[in-house]
Every structure is written in structure tokens, then in C-alpha cells.
């Protein structure tokens, strides 16, 4: 016996919750682990230890998941194609081999209009894989849209018949965030304030004798997909390993050593799309490329948004 979730063509409301959903064709009942243990929400929670699992009696092919997305442009699709809790669970259960992507925009009457489609061939690798698709703009109405991903083929599991997918999210095209604020940046040298990082002037720099730094980026009404850091030249230390944390999930990026160029660190995807996390974004510079002088220097901090007022 499995649970069937109805897949309405109408989204519930224009609110933060309207964009925080995933509907699936079917999911395995969790039994003692809870009725929703294998539900579709597990594929968009930013954790590879959880998974959307289809029922054991399913043929796998034809199963689908729909992700609500805000107004924006669908640019790429990312997937961890199996149950990624351990190396063993990845091979024990079937994995996605091929998927079809269908993108819909909802007009003001909440009627879906298809604006894009693509077929994705997925490698049998236990990692997040990202696929570029033809840009599909969702701008028909105030209700945003949805992306349906349908399983066309699988790699068979060694021990179990039912497909599991740990992570799946839609990459929305990024643009310069209208405004960001920096909060909590402390430990700077005398006369150095965070305002210097937002003035669009690379000649004004924030410096510290420390080799790490932690601060918060407030994106206002925008949903950030990535945070940009520009070093203050090669004399001082430059950001190397950067941790971006939103909603308790952390993503680590190792930046290239480019002393005079803006470097971008991705924010974790939430709610099934990039830029979907609510609230402020925590930034931690964990270590640096050393300079000829002690300490760390930054000249600019920026944000790339994917949407506005959708979180």
C-alpha cells in the first residue's frame, strides 16, 4: 500500500509557503519511521542523508516530482540521483539514469502554461550533478510556476527495487541583488568599517590582523543564490575557503586565488530552488591565501539574487 499525493495545477496562495513545496506522484510509507519519512520534501531539504523514496512495487519509470518556483528564469537542474546517506545506500537502491524536465508558468488565473522542456542523462555517480538547460522564463503572473521532473530510466539497485533521490533543485538565473547589508563584521583595523565593502570602490578596503572573518549578509527582500567577495590585492591575505550557511545548512566553496577579481561562493539551495532560503546569509572565511603582509583584506562584498519576495 502506498500513498498517492494529488498533483493540483493550482498553487495554494501567494505566500512564503506557496513556494516551499514539492509534490510527488507516489512515495513509500515510512511505517514506524513516520508516514512522511520518504516524502518528496526530503529531496529539497539540502540533506543527502534524507531521500524521496518511491514505493517498492513501483516500476520507477514515470514517477515524478514537482517543485514550486518563484518568478525568475530556470537555468539549470541539479540532482543527487540516488539515496546518498552512505555509499552502500547509493548502490543498494536504484538511481536516476534519465529524466525529463517540464517547466510551467502560472498566469493570474493560476493556469499552467508550459514554457520549457528538456531531457537529462545522468551519470551513475554519488554526487550532485548539474545540467544546463535552455533558459525557461517564469513571468506569466504573480504566482510563479513549477518544474516537473519525470523519471524516464534508472540504474538498477543491488538489493532493493525502489528508486530514491536525495537532492533535487532548480537553479534560477542570477542577477545583481538590488541591495545588501553587512551585519556583525567585527575585528577590523582602526577606521575600517563594513560600509567600505558596499561602496563600489575597490580602493576603500576593510582589513584585519586576523586570518578569518565572520559576518552576515542581509539581502532584504531578495533571495540570494551566491555571495561575492573581492580581496584587497595580493599584499594582504585573500579569502580561500568560504562557508555559506542558511537555515542551518552550510555549503563550502574553495575560491581561486585571484587578488583583484570578485569571487563567488554559492548559497545552499532550499525549498527546491537556488535563492529559496528565508532570512539572512551567514558568511565565514575559514582560511586565506597568505599575502606578503599579515592579516586579511577585503575591498567589496556583493550578492547575486535569483528572485524577489518569493521566500
C-alpha positions in Angstrom: 0.0 0.0 0.0 1.4 3.4 -0.9 0.4 7.0 -0.5 -0.7 9.0 -3.6 -0.4 12.7 -3.4 -2.7 14.6 -5.7 -1.0 17.0 -8.0 -3.2 20.1 -8.5 -2.5 22.6 -11.2 -3.4 25.4 -8.8 -0.9 26.7 -6.2 -2.4 27.4 -2.8 -1.6 31.1 -2.2 0.9 33.8 -2.8 2.9 33.5 0.4 6.2 32.2 1.7 4.7 28.7 1.9 3.4 28.8 -1.7 7.0 28.4 -2.9 8.1 25.9 -0.3 6.7 22.7 -1.7 7.3 19.5 -3.6 4.5 17.3 -4.9 5.3 13.7 -6.0 3.5 11.0 -7.9 3.9 8.5 -5.0 6.2 7.9 -2.0 6.9 5.0 0.2 5.1 4.8 3.6 7.6 5.2 6.4 5.9 2.8 8.9 7.4 3.1 12.3 9.7 5.9 11.0 6.7 8.1 10.3 4.2 8.4 7.5 6.2 11.1 5.7 9.7 9.7 6.2 10.2 9.2 2.5 8.0 12.1 1.3 9.0 14.4 -1.6 10.1 17.2 0.8 13.2 15.1 1.6 14.5 15.8 -1.9 14.6 19.6 -1.4 15.8 19.8 2.2 19.5 20.3 1.4 20.5 17.0 3.1 21.7 13.9 1.2 21.1 11.8 4.3 17.3 12.0 3.5 15.5 11.0 0.3 12.3 10.9 -1.6 11.7 7.1 -2.0 9.0 5.7 -4.3 7.1 2.6 -3.3 8.7 -0.8 -3.6 6.0 -2.0 -6.1 6.6 0.9 -8.4 8.1 0.5 -11.8 10.1 3.7 -11.1 9.8 4.9 -14.6 7.1 7.5 -14.9 7.4 8.7 -11.3 7.7 12.4 -10.9 8.3 15.3 -8.5 7.1 18.9 -9.0 8.9 21.8 -7.4 7.2 25.2 -6.8 9.4 28.1 -8.0 9.0 31.9 -8.0 9.2 34.3 -10.9 12.6 34.1 -12.5 14.4 32.1 -15.2 15.1 28.4 -14.9 18.7 27.9 -16.0 20.0 24.6 -14.7 18.8 21.4 -12.9 20.9 19.8 -10.1 20.4 16.3 -8.8 21.9 13.8 -6.4 20.5 10.8 -8.3 20.2 8.2 -5.6 19.9 7.7 -1.8 23.0 9.3 -0.6 23.0 8.5 3.1 26.0 6.2 2.6 28.0 4.7 -0.2 26.1 1.4 0.5 22.6 3.0 0.2 23.6 4.6 -3.0 24.3 1.3 -4.7 21.6 -0.7 -2.8 18.7 1.4 -4.3 18.0 2.3 -8.0 19.3 5.7 -9.2 18.1 8.1 -11.9 19.6 7.5 -15.3 17.4 9.8 -17.4 14.8 12.5 -16.5 12.5 14.8 -18.4 12.2 18.4 -17.2 9.0 20.3 -17.9 8.7 24.0 -16.8 5.4 25.7 -16.3 4.4 29.3 -15.6 1.2 30.1 -13.8 -0.8 33.1 -15.0 -3.0 35.2 -12.8 -5.8 32.6 -13.0 -3.2 30.0 -11.9 -3.5 28.2 -15.2 -0.2 26.5 -16.1 1.5 27.3 -19.4 4.5 25.2 -20.5 7.5 27.4 -21.1 10.3 24.8 -21.4 11.2 21.2 -21.6 14.5 19.1 -21.7 15.8 15.6 -21.3 18.7 14.9 -19.0 21.1 12.0 -19.0 22.5 11.4 -15.5 25.8 9.7 -14.7 25.8 6.9 -12.1 27.9 8.9 -9.6 27.2 9.6 -5.9 27.5 13.4 -6.2 25.4 16.4 -7.1 25.3 16.8 -10.9 24.2 20.0 -12.6 22.8 20.2 -16.1 22.4 23.3 -18.2 19.1 23.5 -20.0 17.6 26.1 -22.4 16.5 29.1 -20.3 12.8 29.0 -19.4 11.4 32.3 -18.1 8.6 32.2 -15.5 7.0 35.6 -15.6 3.4 35.0 -16.8 1.8 36.0 -13.5 2.3 36.7 -9.8 2.0 33.0 -8.8 5.4 31.9 -10.2 5.5 28.4 -11.6 6.6 24.9 -11.2 9.1 22.4 -12.6 8.1 18.8 -13.1 10.9 16.2 -13.3 9.8 12.8 -14.5 11.9 9.6 -14.3 12.5 8.0 -17.7 15.1 5.4 -16.9 17.1 4.1 -13.9 20.3 2.3 -12.9 19.1 -0.8 -11.0 19.8 -1.2 -7.3 21.8 -4.2 -5.9 19.3 -5.0 -3.1 16.1 -3.0 -3.4 13.7 -2.3 -6.3 12.6 1.3 -5.4 14.2 4.5 -6.5 15.5 7.0 -4.1 16.6 10.6 -4.8 18.4 12.5 -2.0 18.6 16.0 -3.6 17.0 17.8 -6.4 16.8 21.5 -7.0 16.2 24.1 -9.7 19.0 26.6 -10.5 17.5 30.0 -11.2 19.5 32.6 -13.2 21.3 35.1 -11.0 21.4 38.9 -11.2 22.9 41.6 -9.1 20.9 41.9 -5.8 19.3 45.4 -5.6 20.7 45.9 -2.2 22.5 44.1 0.6 23.6 45.0 4.1 26.5 43.6 6.1 25.9 42.9 9.8 28.3 41.7 12.6 31.6 42.2 10.8 34.0 42.8 13.7 37.7 42.8 14.4 38.7 45.3 11.7 41.7 47.6 11.9 41.2 51.1 13.2 38.9 53.1 10.9 37.9 50.1 8.9 34.1 49.6 8.7 31.8 47.2 6.8 30.5 50.2 4.8 33.7 50.2 2.9 32.7 46.9 1.4 29.5 48.2 -0.1 30.6 51.5 -1.7 31.5 50.1 -5.1 35.0 51.4 -4.7 37.8 48.8 -4.6 40.2 51.4 -3.3 38.5 51.5 0.1 39.3 48.3 2.0 38.4 46.5 5.2 41.4 44.9 6.8 42.1 42.9 9.9 45.1 41.3 11.6 43.2 38.1 11.9 43.2 35.3 9.2 39.4 34.6 9.4 36.3 36.6 9.4 32.6 36.0 10.0 29.6 38.3 9.1 26.0 38.2 7.9 24.7 39.4 4.6 21.1 40.8 4.8 19.6 40.6 1.3 16.4 42.4 2.2 13.5 41.1 0.0 15.8 39.2 -2.4 16.7 35.5 -2.3 20.5 35.2 -2.6 22.0 32.5 -4.8 25.6 33.4 -4.1 27.8 35.9 -2.3 30.7 37.7 -3.9 34.0 38.5 -2.2 36.8 40.6 -3.6 40.2 40.7 -2.0 42.1 43.8 -1.3 45.0 42.9 -3.6 47.9 40.5 -3.3 49.8 42.1 -0.3 47.2 41.0 2.2 45.6 37.6 2.7 42.8 36.7 0.3 39.7 34.5 1.1 40.3 30.9 0.2 37.8 28.6 2.0 34.4 30.1 2.5 31.4 28.7 4.3 27.9 30.0 3.5 25.2 29.0 6.0 21.4 29.5 5.6 18.7 27.8 7.6 21.3 25.7 9.4 22.7 24.2 6.3 26.3 25.0 5.3 27.9 24.9 1.8 31.7 25.2 1.4 33.4 26.8 -1.5 37.2 26.9 -2.2 37.8 30.2 -4.1 40.6 30.6 -6.7 43.4 32.9 -5.8 42.6 36.0 -7.9 43.6 39.0 -5.8 41.8 41.6 -8.0 38.7 39.8 -9.1 35.3 39.2 -7.5 35.0 35.5 -6.4 31.6 33.9 -5.8 30.6 31.4 -3.2 27.2 29.6 -3.7 24.5 29.6 -1.0 22.8 26.2 -0.2 19.7 25.6 -2.2 16.5 25.5 -0.2 12.8 24.8 -0.9 13.9 23.2 -4.2 15.5 26.2 -5.9 18.5 28.4 -5.5 17.9 31.6 -3.7 15.0 29.9 -1.8 16.3 30.3 1.8 14.5 32.7 4.1 16.4 35.2 6.2 20.0 36.4 6.4 23.0 34.6 4.9 26.0 33.8 7.2 29.4 34.1 5.7 32.6 32.6 7.2 36.0 33.0 5.7 37.7 29.9 7.2 41.2 30.3 5.8 43.1 32.5 3.4 45.8 32.6 0.7 48.6 34.4 2.6 49.9 37.7 1.5 53.3 39.5 2.0 51.8 41.3 5.0 49.9 39.7 7.9 46.1 39.7 8.1 43.2 39.6 5.7 41.9 42.3 3.3 38.6 42.8 1.5 37.6 45.5 -0.9 34.0 44.6 -1.9 31.1 42.3 -0.9 28.2 41.7 -3.3 25.1 39.5 -3.6 23.6 37.7 -6.6 19.8 37.2 -6.3 17.5 34.8 -8.1 14.2 36.2 -7.1 12.4 38.9 -5.1 9.8 38.5 -2.4 9.4 34.8 -3.1 10.8 33.4 0.2 
